[in-house]
């Protein structure tokens, strides 16, 4: 087994199966496991193969010099980070010093059945972020996250009773909510970086709508823009919401309408011609979007300038 791009990933459907394959002790609970790096050693050799897990993964690695391949790209971290993956996400080539500190929490979807978290966990966008978009914690934040991990570990080592699952679910949800808060903080504290990303996005949209790319290829999509900016679609949307209050699709619509207004005021093109120029397949779709954003039809808007 090796982790070279193009190799079919190994799929681990159960936590026990994966820990057995890595030569780790069997989990204390079949559906949830905490791997505390101060108690178990996770080496680069263990994680060299491309693999996918049938469960949620929450990893915090405090060491610098970590590397992870996501897809066909290898990312380096100058500081430790926290990252999240959802079931089925392929990962490979995780490398870090063997003395690294941190933890990995594995939660099987079946553990969440009949709890509200079964539905709400899907709303945490960071499970769709790439590893390159990991969460970097302040010292205070590290203390909070590691304390929750300790609570999880202590509870897993306690004899299982009728309340055990409720307590564990509560701690997992607390960990996710704090992670959500800290990501919000990261969007703000790294505002300079994200403002630069926003500028690139706006330039990309401006070029797309002005050089006939839209006419040839249709409307710009969220996936297209994210790929061009080398970020995941969910990360791009969450970043935009923090900076502008709008998601990526809304940002695309805003730019489309602004360009449409410009064309309507400086040209004699018909509504249909403008629609096709902007990438719409049907003029009716363009007119409907325009009215929903401006409370006027394209022709009514043009009339205000004549």
C-alpha positions in Angstrom: 0.0 0.0 0.0 1.2 3.5 -0.8 -0.2 7.0 -1.0 0.8 8.0 -4.5 -1.9 10.0 -6.3 -4.0 7.8 -8.5 -4.0 4.8 -6.1 -7.5 3.7 -5.1 -8.0 4.7 -1.4 -8.5 2.1 1.3 -11.9 2.5 2.9 -12.3 1.9 6.6 -16.0 1.5 7.5 -15.5 1.0 11.2 -13.3 2.7 13.8 -12.1 -0.7 15.0 -11.1 -1.7 11.5 -9.0 1.4 11.1 -7.3 1.3 14.5 -6.5 -2.4 14.0 -4.9 -1.7 10.6 -2.8 1.1 12.1 -1.7 -1.2 14.9 -3.4 0.9 17.6 -5.3 -0.3 20.6 -9.0 -1.2 20.0 -11.4 1.7 20.8 -13.1 1.8 24.2 -16.4 2.3 22.3 -17.1 0.9 18.9 -18.6 4.1 17.5 -16.4 6.8 19.1 -12.7 6.9 19.8 -10.3 9.5 21.1 -6.6 9.0 20.1 -4.6 11.0 22.6 -1.1 11.5 21.1 0.4 11.5 24.6 -0.8 8.0 25.0 -0.6 6.5 21.5 2.0 7.2 18.8 0.8 8.1 15.4 3.6 7.9 12.9 3.9 9.1 9.3 4.4 5.5 8.2 0.9 4.6 9.6 -0.8 7.2 7.5 1.2 7.0 4.3 -1.5 5.2 2.3 -4.4 7.0 0.7 -7.5 6.2 2.8 -11.1 7.2 3.5 -13.0 6.8 6.7 -16.7 6.1 7.1 -16.9 8.4 10.1 -16.2 12.0 11.2 -12.7 12.9 12.0 -11.6 15.9 14.2 -7.9 16.2 14.5 -5.8 18.7 16.5 -2.0 18.5 15.9 0.0 21.0 17.9 3.3 20.4 16.1 4.9 22.5 13.4 6.2 20.8 10.3 3.0 18.9 9.6 2.2 17.8 6.0 -1.0 16.4 4.6 -2.0 15.6 1.0 -5.6 16.4 0.1 -6.5 15.2 -3.3 -3.3 15.6 -5.4 -1.9 18.5 -3.5 0.4 18.4 -0.5 0.1 21.2 2.1 2.6 22.3 4.7 1.9 23.9 8.0 4.2 26.2 9.8 2.2 25.8 13.0 -0.1 23.2 14.3 -3.7 23.2 13.3 -7.1 21.6 13.7 -8.9 20.1 10.8 -12.1 18.2 10.2 -13.2 15.6 7.6 -16.6 14.1 6.9 -17.3 10.4 6.1 -15.8 9.3 2.8 -13.3 12.2 2.4 -10.0 10.7 1.0 -6.8 11.7 2.8 -3.2 10.7 2.4 0.4 11.3 3.4 -0.1 12.9 6.8 3.5 13.5 8.1 4.4 15.0 11.5 7.1 14.6 14.1 6.6 11.4 16.1 6.6 13.4 19.3 3.7 15.6 18.2 1.0 16.4 20.7 -2.7 16.6 20.1 -5.5 14.2 19.5 -7.8 12.7 16.9 -11.5 12.2 17.6 -13.4 9.7 15.5 -17.2 9.6 15.6 -19.2 7.2 13.5 -22.5 8.6 12.2 -24.4 5.8 13.9 -23.3 7.2 17.3 -25.4 10.3 16.5 -28.6 8.6 15.5 -31.7 9.8 17.3 -29.8 12.9 18.6 -30.3 16.4 17.1 -26.5 16.4 16.4 -27.2 13.8 13.7 -28.7 16.6 11.6 -26.9 19.7 12.8 -23.4 18.2 12.3 -24.0 18.6 8.6 -24.4 22.3 9.0 -20.8 22.8 10.3 -19.1 24.0 7.1 -15.6 23.2 8.2 -16.2 19.5 7.6 -16.1 20.5 3.9 -13.0 22.6 4.1 -9.8 21.4 2.7 -6.9 20.5 5.0 -5.2 23.7 3.8 -7.9 25.7 5.5 -7.2 24.3 9.0 -8.1 26.1 12.2 -5.1 27.7 14.0 -5.8 28.2 17.7 -4.6 30.8 20.1 -3.1 29.7 23.4 -6.5 30.3 25.2 -8.3 28.4 22.5 -5.9 25.5 22.7 -6.7 25.3 26.4 -10.4 25.1 25.8 -10.1 22.5 23.0 -7.7 20.2 24.9 -9.9 20.4 28.0 -12.9 19.2 26.0 -10.8 16.4 24.6 -9.7 15.4 28.1 -13.4 15.3 29.2 -14.2 13.0 26.3 -11.2 10.8 27.1 -12.2 10.6 30.8 -15.8 9.7 29.9 -14.7 7.0 27.5 -12.6 5.4 30.2 -15.6 5.4 32.6 -17.8 2.4 32.7 -20.6 2.7 30.1 -24.1 3.4 31.6 -27.4 4.9 30.4 -26.1 8.4 30.6 -22.7 7.9 28.8 -23.8 8.6 25.3 -25.7 11.8 26.3 -22.5 13.1 28.0 -20.3 12.2 25.1 -22.7 13.7 22.5 -22.8 16.9 24.6 -19.0 17.1 24.7 -18.7 16.5 20.9 -21.3 19.2 20.2 -19.4 21.6 22.6 -16.2 20.9 20.7 -17.9 21.7 17.4 -19.5 24.9 18.7 -16.2 26.2 20.0 -14.5 25.3 16.7 -17.3 27.2 14.9 -16.6 30.2 17.1 -12.9 30.0 16.6 -13.2 29.8 12.8 -15.3 33.0 13.0 -12.5 34.6 14.9 -10.0 33.3 12.3 -11.9 34.9 9.5 -11.7 38.2 11.3 -8.1 38.1 12.6 -6.9 37.0 9.1 -9.0 39.7 7.5 -6.1 41.1 5.4 -5.6 37.6 3.8 -9.3 37.3 3.2 -9.7 40.8 1.8 -7.0 39.9 -0.7 -9.0 36.8 -1.6 -12.1 38.9 -2.0 -10.3 41.2 -4.3 -9.1 38.2 -6.4 -12.7 36.9 -6.5 -14.1 40.3 -7.7 -11.3 40.5 -10.3 -12.1 37.0 -11.5 -15.8 37.8 -11.8 -15.1 41.1 -13.5 -13.0 39.4 -16.1 -15.5 36.5 -16.6 -18.3 39.0 -17.2 -16.3 41.3 -19.5 -14.3 39.1 -21.8 -17.2 37.0 -23.2 -16.4 34.0 -21.0 -19.9 34.0 -19.7 -21.3 34.1 -23.3 -19.2 31.1 -24.2 -19.4 29.1 -20.9 -22.5 30.1 -19.2 -23.0 31.6 -15.7 -20.0 31.5 -13.3 -20.5 28.8 -10.7 -19.4 28.6 -7.1 -17.2 25.5 -7.9 -15.5 27.3 -10.8 -14.6 30.3 -8.7 -13.4 28.2 -5.7 -11.2 26.1 -8.0 -9.7 29.3 -9.5 -9.0 30.7 -6.0 -7.6 27.3 -4.7 -10.1 27.1 -1.8 -13.0 24.8 -1.0 -16.5 26.1 -2.0 -17.7 25.9 1.6 -14.7 27.9 2.9 -15.2 30.5 0.3 -18.9 30.9 1.2 -18.2 31.1 4.9 -15.4 33.6 4.4 -17.7 35.8 2.2 -20.5 35.7 4.8 -18.1 37.0 7.5 -16.7 39.8 5.3 -19.9 40.8 3.3 -22.9 39.1 4.9 -23.6 37.2 1.6 -22.6 33.7 0.4 -20.8 33.0 -2.8 -24.0 32.6 -4.9 -25.4 35.9 -3.7 -22.1 37.5 -4.5 -22.2 36.2 -8.0 -25.8 37.5 -8.4 -24.8 40.9 -7.1 -22.0 41.1 -9.7 -24.3 39.9 -12.5 -26.9 42.5 -11.6 -24.4 45.3 -11.4 -23.0 44.3 -14.9 -26.5 44.1 -16.2 -27.3 47.6 -15.0 -24.2 48.9 -16.7 -25.1 47.3 -20.0 -28.7 48.5 -19.8 -27.6 52.1 -19.3 -24.9 52.3 -22.0 -26.2 50.1 -24.8 -29.2 49.4 -26.9 -28.9 45.6 -26.5 -32.2 43.8 -26.0 -32.9 42.1 -22.8 -32.4 38.7 -24.5 -29.0 39.8 -25.9 -27.9 41.0 -22.4 -29.1 37.7 -20.8 -27.0 35.6 -23.2 -24.0 37.9 -22.9 -24.1 37.3 -19.1 -24.4 33.5 -19.5 -28.1 32.9 -19.0 -29.6 30.2 -21.1 -33.1 31.8 -21.0 -33.9 35.5 -20.9 -36.8 34.8 -18.6 -34.4 33.6 -15.9 -32.3 36.8 -16.2 -35.4 39.0 -16.0 -36.7 37.1 -13.0 -33.4 37.4 -11.1 -33.1 41.1 -12.1 -36.6 41.9 -10.7 -36.0 39.9 -7.5 -32.9 42.0 -6.8 -34.0 45.5 -8.0 -37.9 45.3 -7.8 -37.9 46.4 -11.5 -37.8 44.6 -14.8 -34.7 45.2 -16.9 -36.8 47.5 -19.3 -38.2 49.4 -16.3 -34.7 50.0 -15.0 -33.5 51.1 -18.5 -36.5 53.5 -18.7 -35.3 55.3 -15.5 -32.2 56.4 -17.5 -33.9 57.6 -20.6 
